[in-house]
Amino acid sequence: MSNAQILVLALLAATLGLFALTRLRHDIVALLALVAVAITGLLDPEKIFSGFGHPAVITVMGVLIISHALNRAGVVGMIADALAPYTVNQTLHLLSLTGVVAVMSAFMNNVGALALMMPVAMATAAKHGRSPSILLMPLSFASLLGGMTTLIGTPPNIIVASFRGAEYGGSFAMFDFAAVGVPVTIMGVLFVSLIGWRLLPKERQSADTQRALFTVGGYLAELRILEGSDFIGRTLSETSADFEGETKIFGIERGNQLLPAVGYRVFAAGDVMILRATPEVLAKLVEEHKLEIVTEKRDKALALDREIDWKDASLLEVIIAPNSPLVGRNARVVDRVFGQDVGLIAMSRHGAPLRGRLREQTFHPGDIALLQGKHETLGELVERFQMLPLAERGLSIGKRREPWMALGIFAIAIIAAALGVLPIAVCFIVAVLAYVVLGVLPLRELYAGVDWSVIVLLGAMFPLGMALDETGATGVLAQYLVGFAEHIGLEPWGVLVVLMIATMAITDVINNAATALIMAPIALQIATTLDVNPDAFLMAVAVGASSAFLTPIGHQCNTLVMGPGGYKFTDYWRLGLPLEILLVSLAVPLLLTFWPL
C-alpha cells in the first residue's frame, strides 16, 4: 500500500471510531474528517468543499423542507381524521399507524414522517387506554422500512444512487428501489405489527398509558418550600414517606449554597428541592404540602408571576425533536424567549438521570419537557422550536393550510423526477419555491424543517469518500475482503450477504448516511473485483444502511421514541434482531432476482 492509502485508511478508522465511541455529534466528527483530508493533502483543494454542493445534499435538504411544508399545511391532520375509525381494535391500530408512516416515509424524510404521526399515536393510545410502548417502536421501525422503497425515502438511497451515477453515468431512478423495498417493507410492517411488539418485555406492554411516558427516570424538577409548609422543621428522612414511587432528591438549594440531600437535613422556608419525580408526584407534593414549582423567572423573583394565573395554566408534555433549534442550548432559553407566558417546569432524559439545576441542563434529542403556560403560547412554542406534543391535551397536529395544494405540488415534483423531466434536486427546489410563492410555506419558515447537522454531515463526508476512491484505498479494502471470502469458499452471493450484514452492523452505531457514504464505494470495488453486477451490491448497502433496528442510537427515529415509549437500550434488539434476520432472508433473494449477479 502507498503512504496515501495507509493515511486515508487510518483517517477512515479514526472517523468510524469517533462516530461509535464518543459523544461527539456526527456532524462535528465529519467536519474533523474534512479538516484532516484538507490538511493531509489527500484531495485536490478545489474539491474539499464540493460535497456541500453535491446534488445528493441538495436533494436531502429539499426533502426536509417539503416534509415541513406538508406538516404545516395540515396533511397530518387529514391523516389523523382518516385513521380514527381504525384505532379501536389494537391490531388495526398498529397496522394503520405503521402502514401510514411507512407510506409517508417513502416520499419524505423518515424522521419527519415519524414526527408527524407520533402525536397521533400518543393521543390515540391515551384514548383507548393502551401503552404507547406497543405503538412507538413499531412506528419507528416502520418509518425506516418505508424509506427503503423510493429514491427520496432516506439519505442512503440518494447516496448510493449518486455513487452509481458518478461511476456509470446513470443514477438509480425514483422507483428502482421499490422492487426490493416494497416487499421487504410490507413483510417488515406485518412482522412488527402482528408479532414483533409481543417480543417487548411484558412490563412495557401492560404499563399504564399515562405513566408509561415518564416512569423511567422521571422528571428533573425543582420545588420551593413556602411559608407554612409542613416540611419546615422536618428532616428529609422524616418526610421521605411523602415522596412516592421512585422519587429521588439530588440536592437542596439554600440561599447561594447547594447542600447534599442527606437524611438529617432539616428543611427551611425558601429551600429549593432538586428532585426527580413523575408529574403525578409533583402535582401531589405541590397540592398537599404548600410547595411551588420553580421556573427561571420565578427563581429570580422568588414569587409567582401574576401576569399569568399559573395554577390554571395549561400543562403540555413535549419531546425535543432531533432538528429542534433547542438541541445543544441551555434550558434557560425557554424563559428568555417566552418570558412571562411559558415556564419550563421539568425535564426527563431516558436512560440518563438528570442531576444539578434544571436551568443548567442542555437539551438533547429525545428529551421530554413539561411546559406550563398560556395555551396559545404553548402552541407557538411547539411550532417555533419543533417540539412534538405527547399528551392528549394540547395536541397540535397542524392547522389546515391548503393541504391538497401542498400534496399536489409535491406529487407533480415526484412525477417530474420519475419521468426525468428535470434532475430530482431541481424538481424539489422548484416545489419549494412553489410553496413559498403560493403561501403554503412562509418565507420566514423556509429553513425551519432543515436538520443542518445532517446537511453538514453529508457535505463533510463526501470528500472523505472521494479521498478513499482517488487514493485507491477502497480498492485495497475490496481486495482484502474478496481475498478473505475466497479463502473461506464464499460465492459472490455469499459476499453480498456479508456486505449487507456488515452494513447493518455499522449503521446500528453510526449515522445511516455516513454508513452509506463509507460502504457504497467499497461495494462498487468489491463488485468490480468479483466482476459481477455492481447494482446488487449498491442495493445491498442501501437496504443495510436503512436497517438500524438493534439500538436506540443507530437512527434518530429510534432515539425519538425511546423516552416516550419507556424503552430500555436492550429492548431494541428484542424486536430488531428477528426483524433484521427477516430482512436479510427476504432482501437477498429479491436482489438476486431483480439485480442478478
Beta strands, then each sheet from edge to edge (+ up, - down):
strand 1: 219-225
strand 2: 248-254
strand 3: 257-260
strand 4: 272-277
strand 5: 291-293
strand 6: 314-320
strand 7: 342-348
strand 8: 368-373
strand 9: 387-389
sheet 1: 3+ 2- 4+ 1- 5+
sheet 2: 3+ 2- 4+ 1- 7+ 8- 6+ 9-
end
